[in-house]
């Protein structure tokens, strides 16, 4: 699974939705860091997850993930990374974040994302 997490990150950096979605189960769940609920925005099912991830690439067309580390314990995994990108409005974003992963039969069934939001000092 550790190799799988690195492969998923590579697919995210390539902005390759087909490759990203090849790692996800049909009944997968994505919880994005922003949204009106305490869990952010929740996407349920492969089509909804794909659409949710597409919004990330549309909103941050040059998004990239680096300075990453990963670990796996049983059917759970964690990826830590730094996300950098520029919004459509020209605002630069740099956040440290992590994904909490749940796997079943080698497929992703849940990706729960968290960001540390930096404020001006």
Buried (B, 14 or more C-beta within 10 A) or exposed (E): BEEBBBBBBBBBBEBEBEBBBEBBBEEBBBBBBEEEEEEBBBBEBBEBBBEBBEEBBEBBEEBBBEEBEBEBEEEEBBBBBBBBBBEEEEEEBEBBBBBBBBBEEEBBBBBBBBBEEEEEE
